[in-house]
Amino acid sequence: MKAHLSNPVLMKEIKLRFRSPKSFVGILFYLAAMSLFVIGFMYIMTQDGSSGGYLNPGQSFMLFTMLTYIQLVLVLFITPGLTAGSISSEREKQTLNMLLTTSQSSFQIIIGKLLSSIAFLVLMLVSSLPLYSVVFLYGGVSPKQLLLLMFYFFLSTVAVGSLGVMFSTLIRKTIISMIATYGSVLALLAVTGFLSVFFASLSQGGASPFAYLFAAINPAVLTASLLAPDSGEFLHGMTGLRWPVWVTYLLFYLLMTVTSVFVSVKSLRVNMARGK
């Protein structure tokens, strides 16, 4: 049972990644930049002297919002770089054949590559949590909001990471795989926003399921709905529907993750046999 559950690919990749000084230097610089941002924001907001050197709840919420969107950008634009070369790089180094001749199943290989790639990003997210403690000192934000945001950041990380692994499995060249993954992320952000507004304008104030769907799967819209629950009323006014955004987002990204992993597992040995 223990041998069945073990994943040597995952263990090897994690050891290689976290034994490298570059990983911890990257986290150091990221936290240093985030800390300077928080300190700079607090300094600017308390300069006028009217606040007595403290942030009011509104300013605290503003800081929380800015930190949240920085984390969102981190998730969406660093994850593809960590995952889009997971399989294609093995193919380019001509080590994929050796990996496939081991006793590891295709599922174990894909999951090992996926989890090891996103583990570093998850560590960055977790290591930034102490910075949010500054926000809780001044109020304006509930712990429930932070926990929900971190859960959906993790979900988005896994979903985008699975897309990167899928493209890395299907496409021979790492650079093309990265372009495809970043293109997908751009589509989830910009194209869905444009299509939502487009279908909402076509409905002329009536209910528009397509406008709602494209808005609900947009990471920026979900983040806004979690930060300010009242923003759901704006979405209702635009689409005419009241279905919770987080439910649609959860179902869509879970489906995207499962589909991407399934395609990766089924394509890994097939593409190798075809010489792709």
C-alpha positions in Angstrom: 0.0 0.0 0.0 2.8 2.4 0.9 4.7 1.6 -2.3 1.5 2.2 -4.3 0.9 5.6 -2.7 4.5 6.8 -3.0 5.5 9.0 -5.8 9.3 9.0 -6.6 8.8 11.6 -9.3 7.3 14.1 -6.9 10.0 13.4 -4.2 12.8 13.8 -6.8 11.4 17.0 -8.2 10.8 18.6 -4.8 14.3 17.8 -3.6 15.8 19.2 -6.8 13.8 22.4 -6.6 14.2 23.1 -2.9 17.8 22.2 -2.6 18.6 25.0 -5.0 19.6 28.3 -3.4 17.7 30.1 -6.2 14.4 29.0 -4.8 15.0 30.6 -1.4 16.6 33.7 -2.8 13.5 34.1 -5.0 11.3 33.9 -1.9 13.5 36.3 0.0 13.3 38.9 -2.7 9.6 38.4 -3.1 8.9 38.9 0.7 11.3 41.8 0.8 9.4 43.5 -2.0 6.0 42.8 -0.4 7.3 44.1 2.9 8.6 47.3 1.4 5.2 47.8 -0.3 3.3 47.4 3.0 5.7 49.7 4.9 5.5 52.3 2.1 1.7 52.2 2.0 1.5 52.6 5.8 4.0 55.5 5.7 2.1 57.3 2.9 -1.4 56.8 4.6 -0.2 58.1 8.0 1.8 61.1 6.8 -0.9 63.7 7.2 -1.0 63.2 11.0 -4.8 63.2 11.2 -4.9 59.4 11.8 -2.6 59.5 14.8 -0.1 57.2 13.1 -2.6 54.4 12.6 -4.6 53.0 9.6 -8.3 53.3 9.7 -10.4 50.2 8.7 -11.0 51.7 5.2 -7.3 52.1 4.6 -6.6 48.7 6.1 -9.1 47.2 3.6 -7.4 49.1 0.8 -4.1 47.6 1.7 -5.6 44.1 1.9 -7.2 44.6 -1.6 -3.9 45.6 -3.1 -2.0 42.7 -1.5 -4.7 40.3 -2.8 -4.4 41.5 -6.4 -0.6 41.3 -6.2 -1.0 37.6 -5.1 -3.5 37.1 -7.9 -1.0 38.3 -10.5 1.6 36.1 -8.9 -0.6 33.0 -9.3 -1.6 33.7 -12.9 1.7 34.7 -14.3 4.3 32.7 -12.5 2.5 29.4 -12.5 2.7 28.9 -16.3 6.5 29.5 -16.1 6.8 26.8 -13.5 4.6 24.1 -15.2 4.7 24.7 -18.9 8.1 23.0 -19.3 7.6 20.1 -16.9 7.2 17.4 -19.6 8.6 19.1 -22.7 11.9 19.9 -20.9 12.3 16.2 -20.2 11.7 15.5 -23.9 14.2 18.2 -25.0 16.8 16.7 -22.6 16.0 13.3 -24.0 15.3 11.9 -20.5 11.6 11.3 -21.0 12.2 7.8 -22.4 14.1 6.8 -19.3 11.3 8.2 -17.1 8.6 6.2 -19.0 10.5 3.0 -18.6 10.3 3.1 -14.8 7.5 1.4 -12.9 5.7 4.8 -12.4 2.4 5.1 -14.1 1.5 8.0 -16.4 -0.8 9.4 -13.7 2.0 9.3 -11.1 4.4 11.1 -13.5 1.9 13.8 -14.3 0.8 14.4 -10.7 4.4 14.4 -9.5 5.3 17.0 -12.1 2.3 19.1 -11.4 2.5 19.1 -7.6 6.3 19.7 -7.5 5.9 22.6 -9.9 3.2 24.4 -7.9 4.7 23.5 -4.5 7.1 26.4 -4.8 4.4 28.9 -5.6 2.2 27.6 -2.7 5.2 28.1 -0.4 5.4 31.7 -1.6 1.7 32.3 -0.9 2.0 30.7 2.6 5.1 32.6 3.4 3.4 35.9 2.7 0.6 35.3 5.2 2.4 37.1 8.1 2.2 40.3 6.0 -1.6 40.1 6.2 -1.4 40.2 10.0 -0.8 44.0 9.6 -4.2 44.2 8.1 -5.9 42.4 11.0 -4.3 44.8 13.5 -6.3 47.7 12.1 -9.6 45.9 11.2 -11.7 46.2 8.1 -11.1 42.5 7.0 -12.4 39.2 8.4 -10.3 36.0 8.7 -13.0 34.3 6.7 -12.2 36.5 3.7 -8.5 35.7 3.8 -9.2 32.0 4.1 -11.6 32.0 1.2 -9.1 34.0 -1.0 -6.3 31.6 -0.2 -8.4 28.6 -1.0 -9.4 30.1 -4.4 -5.8 31.1 -5.0 -4.8 27.5 -4.4 -7.5 26.3 -6.7 -6.4 28.7 -9.5 -2.8 27.7 -9.0 -3.7 24.0 -9.5 -6.0 24.7 -12.5 -3.5 26.9 -14.3 -0.7 24.5 -13.4 -2.6 21.6 -14.8 -3.1 23.6 -18.1 0.6 24.1 -18.2 1.4 20.4 -17.7 -1.2 19.5 -20.4 0.3 21.8 -23.0 3.8 20.6 -22.0 2.6 17.1 -22.7 0.9 17.8 -26.0 3.5 20.3 -27.4 7.1 19.3 -28.1 8.8 22.7 -27.6 8.8 24.3 -24.1 8.7 27.9 -25.5 5.5 27.0 -27.5 4.0 25.3 -24.5 4.6 28.5 -22.4 3.1 30.7 -25.1 0.0 28.4 -25.2 -0.3 28.5 -21.4 0.1 32.2 -21.1 -2.4 32.7 -23.9 -4.9 30.6 -21.9 -4.3 32.7 -18.8 -4.8 35.9 -20.9 -8.0 34.5 -22.3 -9.3 33.7 -18.7 -8.6 37.3 -17.7 -9.1 39.6 -20.7 -11.2 37.6 -23.2 -13.7 36.5 -20.7 -14.1 40.1 -19.5 -14.7 41.3 -23.0 -17.2 38.6 -23.8 -19.1 39.2 -20.6 -19.5 42.9 -21.4 -20.4 42.0 -25.0 -23.1 39.5 -24.2 -24.5 41.8 -21.5 -24.8 44.7 -24.0 -26.6 42.4 -26.4 -29.2 41.4 -23.8 -30.1 45.1 -23.3 -30.8 44.7 -19.5 -32.3 41.3 -19.7 -30.9 38.0 -18.3 -27.8 36.9 -20.1 -26.4 33.5 -19.1 -23.4 33.9 -21.3 -22.5 37.2 -19.8 -22.7 35.7 -16.3 -20.7 32.6 -17.2 -17.8 34.6 -18.7 -17.8 37.0 -15.8 -18.0 34.2 -13.2 -14.9 32.3 -14.6 -12.8 35.5 -14.6 -10.3 35.4 -11.7 -10.4 39.1 -11.2 -14.2 39.1 -11.0 -14.1 36.3 -8.4 -11.5 38.1 -6.3 -13.7 41.3 -6.4 -16.8 39.3 -5.3 -14.9 37.8 -2.4 -13.4 41.2 -1.3 -16.7 43.0 -1.6 -19.8 40.8 -1.6 -21.9 43.7 -2.6 -20.3 43.6 -6.0 -22.6 40.6 -6.7 -25.4 43.1 -7.1 -23.5 44.8 -9.9 -23.1 41.5 -11.7 -26.8 40.8 -11.2 -27.6 44.2 -12.7 -25.4 43.4 -15.7 -26.4 39.8 -16.3 -29.8 39.5 -14.7 -28.7 36.4 -12.8 -28.1 35.8 -9.0 -26.2 32.5 -9.1 -23.2 32.8 -6.7 -20.0 33.6 -8.6 -17.8 31.4 -6.3 -19.9 28.3 -7.1 -19.5 28.6 -10.9 -15.8 29.4 -10.5 -15.3 26.4 -8.3 -17.1 24.0 -10.7 -15.4 25.4 -13.8 -11.9 25.3 -12.5 -12.3 21.8 -10.9 -13.5 20.6 -14.3 -10.6 22.3 -16.0 -8.2 20.7 -13.7 -9.6 17.2 -14.0 -9.8 17.5 -17.8 -6.3 18.8 -18.2 -4.8 16.0 -16.0 -6.9 13.4 -17.8 -5.7 14.6 -21.2 -2.1 14.8 -20.0 -2.2 11.2 -18.6 -3.8 9.8 -21.8 -1.4 11.7 -24.1 1.9 11.1 -22.3 2.8 7.7 -23.7 0.8 8.1 -26.9 2.7 11.2 -28.0 6.0 9.5 -27.0 5.2 6.5 -29.1 4.5 8.7 -32.1 7.7 10.5 -31.6 6.2 13.9 -30.7 
